[in-house]
Every structure is written in C-alpha cells, then in structure tokens.
Amino acid sequence: MVKKRRVIFLHLSHLRRTIKKSAIVLLFVFVFAFMLLNKTDNVLMEKTSVTVEEIVAPITKILVLPATTVLNVYDYLRSLQKIDKENQELREENRRLIIANSKNKALATENKMLSAMLHYVVPPEADFVTVKVVAQEGNPFAHSLTVYLGDDTKVKKGQIALSDKGVIGRVEAVGHRYAKIALLNNINSRISVLIEESRIRGMLVGQNDVLPELRFLPLGVDVKEGDVVVTSGIGGVFPVGLPVGKVAVVNSRGIKVKPEHDLSRLEYVMIVDYKLPDPVDDIYGE
C-alpha cells in the first residue's frame, strides 16, 4: 500500500512539473511571435505579454490544482501515520516505565524488610536462615506457610519462625527444598508465653482464627487490652522474651492476642535454631 502511494505521488509530481514547463514554453512562444510581428511596439508587447500571462497563469493553476490537492492529502496522511507511530512508541515506553517503577518499589520493600530482619540480634550460639514465602494456607483447617529453602540443610522440624517484628510460628515439616511453617493461629500451635509486665505465664493456643487465644492463666489474674505478650522460655524451645503480640480482646469468652506481625502479609521469614533440646515429644508440642 505504501509502495502504491509512492508511485502515485511520483506520477502526480511529474505531471505538475510537465504542466508548468509546458505553460512556460507556451508563454515564451507567444511572446516571441509577437516580438517578430512588431519589434518596435514595446507598449503592445508589454500589454500582450501581460494578457498572455493573465490567460496562461490561471490555466496553469487549474491544471496543477488536482495534483497539488492530492499531494497535500498524501502529506497529511503521512503526518497522521507518523503521529500514530510516535503515540504507540510513547505508550510502549510508558508501559516499560510503569513496570520498571513497580519492580523498583518491590525491590525497595524487600530490601527494607530484609534490613529490618538483620537488625534482630540472634544469640551467638544460634543459627538462622532468611527464606521467602512461596505459598500460604488460610482455610478453616490450616493456617500455615510454605517457604523455599533452596539447598539449605540446616532447617529442622520444630525450629522457630520469626518476622522482623517477632514470633510468627514454628517449622512443622521439612522437605528437600521447601518447609512448612505452622503459624501462631494454626490449631496445632502451642507456645508458652508470659505477660511482660506482670510476668504471668500462660499458653498461646491457635484456633484457626485470625487471633490466637491466651489460655491456662492463673485464676484471678488481671489481664488488660494492650498488655505485651512474649515467650516465657518454659519448655526449652523458645528463649525468654521474644515478642509475640499484644492482648487485643478480653471478655467472658476468652482472651485474644494480636500477633506483632500481620500473619496474612508475610513475605520473608527467619528460621532460627537456638540449639535447644528437640521438643517433639513434649505434651504441648514444644
């Protein structure tokens, strides 16, 4: 199609040049003929030349008008095509910039999370590895994460899982490259905890609900919303003082604890081995 337009354009241009040349030649022929008829009558020659020009010029304009119109339309269409191409290039560039900006934001968020995790001081005798969450189960029968271990072989069942804010659960199963972490609200989760200020001990029990429940407290204890809950160190699994959450609900139906980290928005977790005795056979799962 473009080739056909170019051929039409060349023919029209050639026609216009031919018409112009013919008109000029015709004009000179008329002038020369009148000069031969009357060499001395300059006034007549000027009038005749002007008359001929006045006659020929409009004819020339009329003859080249179609070619000029077609040429102008062709130029206009070409300009539209160029503008459309530039718009497509700009849209593509804008799409690339949006993708790049999204990736940069994601990388910035990941770096911030990992930097925050690195600020957590792990006891010298402990080993840890930071892993990425690849799947999450939040159905009524399971509240757990699947994390990618790669070739790391240090992760074992029962080890503690932390976010940059505190405890989120424990390693429930380990495969060749992946591990499953039972979150605090998992129905199989049992963690010995204490109220930081009063030092009252209890057990944080998962209910497959958004918030785990604080149970097995001594009778008559005063627990208030906002009280900080940390690990007690009882049972030989968790060291004492790791942040777990804050008391969120206190009523006749029980005491609920809100974990320090939103368990539905975990992207990276740190699995820590405090080299404490294996608690698999413990009655509470610790």
Secondary structure, 3 states (H helix, E strand, C coil): CHHHHHHHHHHHHHHHHHHHHHHHHHHHHHHHHHHHHCCCCHHHHHHHHHHHHHHHHHHHHHHHHHHHHHHHHHHHHHHHHHHHHHHHHHHHHHHHHHHHHHHHHHHHHHHHHHHHHHCCCCCCCCEEEEEEEEEEECCCCCCEEEEECCCCCCCCCCCEEECCCCEEEEEEEECCCEEEEEECCCCCCEEEEEECCCCCEEEEECCCCCCCEEECCCCCCCCCCCCEEEECCCCCCCCCCCEEEEEEEEECCEEEEEECCCCCCCCEEEEEECCCCCCCCCCCCC
